[in-house]
Amino acid sequence: MAMKETSNVTAQEWFGLGERVPYDRRAKRILRPGDTTDSPDVVHVFQRVVRDAPPSEEAVWTTFLPGFPDGSFGWARVDRYLGTDGLVPKIFVEYVGQGDSDKPADYPYGTMERADLVESLWQAMGIGSTFVVTFDYSSLVALELLSRQQERLDSGSKAVAKIEGVLMINGGYFADAHSHPLMTTPALKSPLGGMVTWFGQRSRFMARQLLKSMFSKEYRLSSAEFNEIYEAISRRNGFPFVSKAAGFVAEHRSKYAERWDLRRLYLALQESVSFHVVGSEGDIFEPNQVVKARERLGDHGLDIRMLPGGHMTTSEHPELLAQIIREVGPKQ
């Protein structure tokens, strides 16, 4: 049952619901109380954990991976429709560079380091089994985590946390199907992108120009909603990350086209992992991904759904996403 309509959570309230934990990127682990944090390899990352009581070892968690560029805050509106029915325990992850996590200037941002962080958080929380929900570029992180799960399964080794299912929303699943408009992600990863995001950090007007293409023309992005998204992205001088992390499409195409191929992973893991894909009818960033998913996996039973609106369906239709998550996610 959906949660009763309430006022939106502000960015300050959202981050107040979680905590910042120390992460050693070289050791790939969350530090424990008493461990030294006096190292250039240690950064602090935001996480929000929701659980009514200490879960059993058999509990299936729901892991929410952040989108680009609004991070974990993008789930705030979806979460208020979820309530606690059937979805506790759950963890909302924030990558280095986003939201209330640290933003080191020389950090090696990339999909592999994001997957390392997710596994470290699972291990620190004692999560043995999870359902993964992704938005936007976190689909690549989920595909990397699934690749690792397949490798461990093939070698007979134990997974950090067994992924029971994935729900990927407006993401990239095939290297040859990316179609970001020239003046969006491709421009952001150019030298021009650094200049634009520098101004975005300092000018709400510039930031709004950057973000408006992510919403459908029919959606009225209010000043209040924009201001909260801006607060989440710009927190701790976060706008430069929008440029620094914009290379994920090129990374997929040039290095990991086969490794992060949804068809390969779906055919290999469909007996043990449930796969669900959601697209938006007005998405201008990844519209070809759903088309290719239908062409390549439609006859194999992949669950593919379409929602109205633009790319930012987490803002435009949070109630519909919550409905799907309740339907396909784990039940307690």
N, C-alpha and C positions, 0 to 999 in steps of 0.2 A: 504494500500500500504506500502510495506516494506521500511524502511529507507535506503538511499544510503549507500553503504559500506564506512566506515570511519575507521580511526585508533582506536585501542582499548583505552578505558579509563584506566588510571593508578589508582592504589589504592589511591594515594594522591589526584587525581582529584575527584574520587568517593566520598571520605569522605569530600572533600571540597564542594560538592554539597548539603550536609546535615547539620545537627546540633545535638549537644548533649543537651538533656533535662533532668532535674532532676526528678527522680522517687522514690517515697517512697514505698518500697516493703511491709511494714507492712500495711500502709493505702491503698495500691493498687491504687495509683493515681499519675498522673503527676503533679508536683508542678507548681504553677503559679508564675509570677513575684512578688517578695515581700515576698513569703513564705520562711521560714528559711530552709536552706539546711544543717545546722550544726547538723547532726544526723547520727549515724552509719547505720541507715536504708535507707538513701538516697544514691542512686547511679545515675550516669549519663549514659543515653542510647542514642545511635545514631539513628536518623531517617532521611529519605530523603522524602520530600513531593514535589510532582509535580502537579501543577495546574495553568492554564492560568489565572484564575480569581476566586474570591470566589465562590465555587460551591453552587448550590441551595440545599435546604434541601432534595430534592428528588433525588439528584445525587447519582449514584451508584459508589462508589470508587472501585479501584482495590488494594487489600492488598497483598504485596509480603512478604512472610515469609522466613527467611534465611535458608540456607542449612548447613550441617555439612561436613567439618569443615571451609569452606571459608566464611560463613556468608552472609551478604547482598551483598558483592562484587561479589558473584557468579552470581548476576543478571545483572552485568554491561554490559556484551556482549549481553545478551538478550534485555536489555533495548534500546540499540542503534539501534536495528532492529525495535523496537516498535514505536519510535518517539512519536508523540502526537496524532496520529489518533485513535480516539475512545476510548482512555484509560486514559483520564484525567478526574477527578483527581486520583492520585495514591499515595500510601505510601509504602515505603520500610522500614521494621522493622529490627532492630538489637537487638538480645537478650543480656542480661547481660552476659559478658564473651567473646563476639565476636567483631571483627572489631574495631570500634572506641568507643564502649561502655566500661564501667569500668569492671575490672576483680578482684573483691574482693576475697581474698584467701579462706575465710570461707563462701562463699555464698551458700545457699541451692539450687544448680542447679537442675532443673527438669522440666518436661512437664507442671505441674500445675502452677509453677511460671511463665513460659513463656506465658501460656494462660492468666494469670492475667495481665501481662505486655501488651499484645496485646489489651485486652479490655480497659486497662487504656489509651492507645494511641488513640484508637477509640473515647473514651469518651472525651478526651482532645481536639481532632480535630473536635468534633461535627459530627462524621461519623455515620449516621443512617442506612446505607445500603452499603454492600460491597460484592465483589467477591474476593475469597481468592485463591492465587496461592502459592503452597508450593513445596519445593524441599527437598528430603532426610528426615531427622528426623522431620521436621516441619509438616509432614503428621499427626503425633501424636498430635501436637498442634491443628491442624485443626479439628481432630476428637474429641478432648476435647471441643473445642469451639462449635462444632455441638451438642455434648451431653448437654452442658449448654443451647443451644438454644432450644433443645427438652424439657428439664426440664422446662424452662420458658414458653414454649408454652403450656405444659400440665398443668402448675399451673396458667396460665392466666396472668403471669407477663410480662413486656416489656423487650425485648432483649436490650443489650447495643448497638449493631449494628446488624441488620438482615443480616445474611449470605444468599445471593441470589444463590451462586454457589461456588463450589470448583474445582480446577484443581490441582491434586496431582501427582508429578513427582518423580519416583524412590523412593517411600516411603514404609512405613510399614503399612499394613491395617488389618492384622490378626496376633494375638500373636503366633499362631502355624506355621507361614510361614516364620519367620525370619531365615536367613541362612548365616549370616556374617561369612566369613572365620575366623578360629581360631586366626590367627596372625594379625587380624585387630581389629574390635571393641571389641571382647572379651578380647584380650590381652591388649588393651588400658585401660580398666577399672580395670585391675589388678595392683598390686604394680609395676610390670615391666613397665606399661604404664606411670606412673609418671616419671620414670627414662628416658624413651625414649623421652617423650615430653620435658623434661628438656634439653636434648641434641638437640632436634629439634629446640628449641628456640635459641640455640647458634650456630647451624651448618646447613647451607643451604643444605649440602650434606645429612645429616641425615633427614632433613625435606623432601627432594625430595624422599628418600627411603620410607618414610611414605605415601606419596601422590601418588606415581606412580601406585599403584594397582587400583586406582580409575578411571584411564583412560584406554581406550582400547589399545591393543598392536599396532593397526594401527594408532593411533593418535600420532602425533609428538608434544609433549609438548616442546615448545621452551624455551630457557633460559629466554627470556624476559617475557613470560607469567608466567612461574613458579615464577620468582622473584616478580611479582605483587601479585600473590596468597600468596606467602610467606609473603610479606609486610602486606597483609590484616590479615592473621592469627596471625602473631607474634606481631602485633601492640599492644602497651601497655602491653607487656609481655603476649601475648595471647595464646601461645602454650600449657601451662599447662591445659587450658580449654578443649583441645582435649581429654585429659585423664579424667578430672573431669566430663565431660558431657557424657562420653561413656556408661553410665548405662541405656540409654533409652530403649534398647532392653529388658534388665532384668526387668525394670520397667513395660513395657508393658505386659510381660509374667506373672509376679508375682502378680501385683496389679490391672491392668486395662484391662485384656483380653476381658471381655465382654463390658465394658464401651467404649473402643476404637475399637470396632469391626465394620468394614465398612459395613458388611451385615446388621447388626441391624440398623445402622443409615440410610443407604440407603433406606431400606424398610419403615422406619418410616417417612423419610423426603423427599422422592423423588418427592412428589407432590408440594413441596414449594422450594426445593433446587435442582439445577442442579449439577450432579456429573460427573467428568471426571478424568480418570486415564491414565497416560502415563508411559510406561516402556521402557527400553533400551535393545536391543537384546544381548549386551555383558556385561550386568550388573552382576558382581559377588557378589554383596552385597545383593540385594533383588530380585533375579530372580523368586523365588517361589511366591512372592506376587501377581504378575500379573496372574500367573497360577491359584492360588486360587480364584482370583477375577473373572476370566472367569468361573471357575467351580461353584462358589457360586452365581454369579450375572449375568452371561452372558445371561441367559434366562429371566432375569428381565429388560434387556435393558440398563445396565450400559455401558457408553461410555468408551471403552478401546482402546488405541492406542499404537503402538510400533514404536520406532525410532531406527536407527542404532547406533552403537558406544557403549562405556562403560558407567559406572555409571555417570560420570561427563558430562552429556549431555548439561548442561548449558554452558560448554566450547566447547564441540565438535560439537554441532548442535544448537547454539543459534537462528539461522534463522528459523529452523523448530519449535522450541518452540514458538517463536514470532508469527509465522503463526497460531499455534493452539490457543494461547492466544487471538489473534485478532478475531479468529473465534468464540470461545465459551465465551469470556469475555464480559463485559458490553459495550454498545455502547452509545456514547454521542450524 
